[in-house]
Structure formats: C-alpha cells, structure tokens
Amino acid sequence: MSSTPMKVRKPPPNCTGTGFWRDRLADDPGSPVAAYHFALRRLQTRVVVRTLLGSGRLTAPGRRLVGGLAATLDGWLRDPVDVAALSRARTAAALHRTEWRLRNLVHVGPSTRPRLRSCAHPWADTRTQAFAEPPAAPRTADEHLAAGDFADAVSRYAVLLAGTLDDPATFAGWIVARAALHPGLSDTRRALARPELLTAQPRGEVGAERSE
C-alpha cells in the first residue's frame, strides 16, 4: 500500500446525509424514518471518519478537517434517538458492513484465506432502506431481521443458503441475524467482525452451524 499522504477536500454541508436527517428529526421528533436514517448515517459516517484518522495517511490539513468532523459526530452520537429506530440502524449498519466485506473478497486459492480487495467494488445497497420502518407483518428473512425477529430470520436465511455460500446478501443476513440472536458467543462476534473467515470453512461445518 502506498504511503503517500491522502488529501481530503472539504465536503459540502450535509454531504453524508447525516446532518440532513438530523434536521428532519428536529423538525419531526416523532418520525421513525428520520430517527432511523439519522442513527444509521451517524454510525456509518463515524466509522469512515475514525478509519481515516487511524490510517496514518492524512495530511496535516486533512487531520484537522477529519478531526473536526469526528468531534461533530461524537456530539451527534449523544443526541437522543428512539430506541427501536436505533436498534434497527445498528442492525442495518452491521448488515451493510458485513455484505460489503463479503462482496469485496479475493479468493486466492483453496488453502489460502480470502483477502479484501485493495480497491473495493461499490454496489447499490437498497435492502437497508426497508429497515426505516418496522414491518407490520414480516414475511422475508430481511423483514424478520428488521423486525427484530432474529430466530425466524436465522431460519429463513438458512433455508435460502442451503447448499451454497455464493450469495453475499443472504450470507451477510445470516451472519448478522445469528450474531443478534447469540450476542454473547465469541464465534458470532468473530464472524461479524471478520465474515470472510467463515467463507474459508468447509461447507459442511458452516451448514452445521446454520441448523442451530
């Protein structure tokens, strides 16, 4: 990886959408949609900002700029948000991150652990939009995940995954639902942090885990 300092341009106001949704929530404090999007964007933006600060590749002006953004976000993280909307936002953020990692893996060989691409491939993540409001009558695996029905979500993802790990969206959903269902287990936390390690396991072993 190049050690050339990264140049960070000053973003326009509300470029991440976080400030926009904060304003919408101030206009309508009871809106579950505004609460969800504000909670989601501040979580995701904070991860990006903290990653930049820890990269060691920012110029001095870049560090000042990103440090200011971090301070703003840290303040926004203390803003009260509806508990249910915050829970859905955390689940959606974990789902996006997990699927992103699974979609950006390079499989070198059967005996080598997959690694992340040096240049990530973007994709249109539309599924987390469904988390803005809790579904009244969940039917799909994603809807059960959004509703907080983690056991049902795990079961439905397992059916979809039967015989294959090739669908990153479904595999990500199963990993996140399982981690939410068993938050105290070290292996579910490990899978959530490094989902690519599960793809290196024998299929039979992962299949056995699905049947929990």
Secondary structure as GFF3:
##gff-version 3
##sequence-region A 1 212
A	DSSP	alpha_helix	18	27	.	.	.	ID=ss1
A	DSSP	alpha_helix	32	53	.	.	.	ID=ss2
A	DSSP	alpha_helix	60	76	.	.	.	ID=ss3
A	DSSP	alpha_helix	83	103	.	.	.	ID=ss4
A	DSSP	beta_strand	105	106	.	.	.	ID=ss5
A	DSSP	beta_strand	115	116	.	.	.	ID=ss6
A	DSSP	three_ten_helix	127	131	.	.	.	ID=ss7
A	DSSP	alpha_helix	141	147	.	.	.	ID=ss8
A	DSSP	alpha_helix	150	161	.	.	.	ID=ss9
A	DSSP	alpha_helix	168	181	.	.	.	ID=ss10
A	DSSP	alpha_helix	186	193	.	.	.	ID=ss11
A	DSSP	alpha_helix	196	199	.	.	.	ID=ss12
A	DSSP	alpha_helix	203	210	.	.	.	ID=ss13
###
